[in-house]
Amino acid sequence: MATLDLPTNPYLLLTPGPLSTSATVKAAMRRDWCTWDAEYNNLIQDIRTRLVALATSKITDYTAVLMQGSGSFSVESVLGSVVPHSGRLLIIANGAYGERMVQMATRMQIAISVLRVSELDRPTPELVAERLLQESDITHVACVHCETTTGMLNPVQEIGSVVKDAGKIWIVDAMSSFAGLPIDVANWDIDFLISSANKCIQGVPGFGFVIAKRTALLECAGIARSVSLDLFDQWQTMEQQNGKWRFTSPTHVVHAFYQAMLELEQEGGIAARHTRYQENQHLLVDGMLALGFKLVVENLAWHSPIITTFRYPEIENFSFSHLYEQLKTHGFVIYPGKVTDLDCFRIGNIGEVYAADIERLLVAMKKVCLEFKMDPVSA
């Protein structure tokens, strides 16, 4: 039988997920698992319990549901399973991922209202309150917490207070923020929080999860517009059959995720991980500004510690593709921009990334800048 020598990673992923994972998370995927085995199903139940404990101290009020697919599958699952056919959904959008919810809801023929804010700005509780007052038939409200189009951190706690004061169901896409920033779903009055295995918990892609208020989830029976993405049925099966998934689960990914959860605990929990991400981001911003780059979101108080977007330098010979390829040769992969009508690129600092890695990136970035003959004063 042929053997496969697994190479070390040729580059570090400086992206908002998938992200670079630890060797031990990767190692957890090097054996096969049965989906029907009691040991595996017990592991699922342990993961669900741990997820709720990460989200709030009021663990009896909430439950966790795992859903196959990327994070967007879980977002679509929530929208299609939670908003009744007689309901109306307000979507707050200031980036590509808010707009993706608009696309999903439209395709599923969910009645919607869209509160659009500039990609370079944040929605405010006052704007949301005004819309809810104007359109009293709105029953549900959804917003992205960390809009990785720019790295903007939306004020979902403050908006949530307005939403709940109006008696609406509050849905938060915390895809790129959960476990990387302190969030308490109970104190923030979140009914449904959505995230993914390959974000701040630092697992690999393959499933997402929803942390839901039990009372809100119980109201969702029979609503789903999809069989595979029926959140309520998935929850009921996991509840009644000790962690069993309705359809084939990503067993290898689940075990990698469990290992990642253990490593989050070993690091010191969400607070410690948040501190590391903040230190990475501050070091990155300071270094990039010193090289002459400019931020897309200039107000640092609005920045998440997840990903930062930089404008192209105002020089004639700048090429993102060249920057990308040169950084890749130095061992780093970054993201292209996603802001409408603005030339920019993004650098993430979540995952198995530390201050020393950011410092190495800045050394490599400086070398590429010299190729472009960038002047930190004029750039």
Secondary structure, DSSP 8 states (H G I E B T S, - for coil): ---------SSEE-SSSS----HHHHHTTSS---SS-HHHHHHHHHHHHHHHHHH-S-GGGEEEEEEES-HHHHHHHHHHHHS-TT--EEEEESSHHHHHHHHHHHHTT--EEEEE--TTS---HHHHHHHHHH-TT--EEEEESEETTTTEE--HHHHHHHHHHTT-EEEEE-TTTBTTB---TTTTT-SEEEEETTSTT---SSEEEEEEEHHHHGGGTTT-S-STT-HHHHHHHHHHTTT--SS---HHHHHHHHHHHHHHHHHTHHHHHHHHHHHHHHHHHHHHHHHT--BSS--GGGB-SSEEEEE--S-TT--HHHHHHHHHHTTEE-EE--STT--EEEEE--SS--HHHHHHHHHHHHHHHHHTT--TTT-
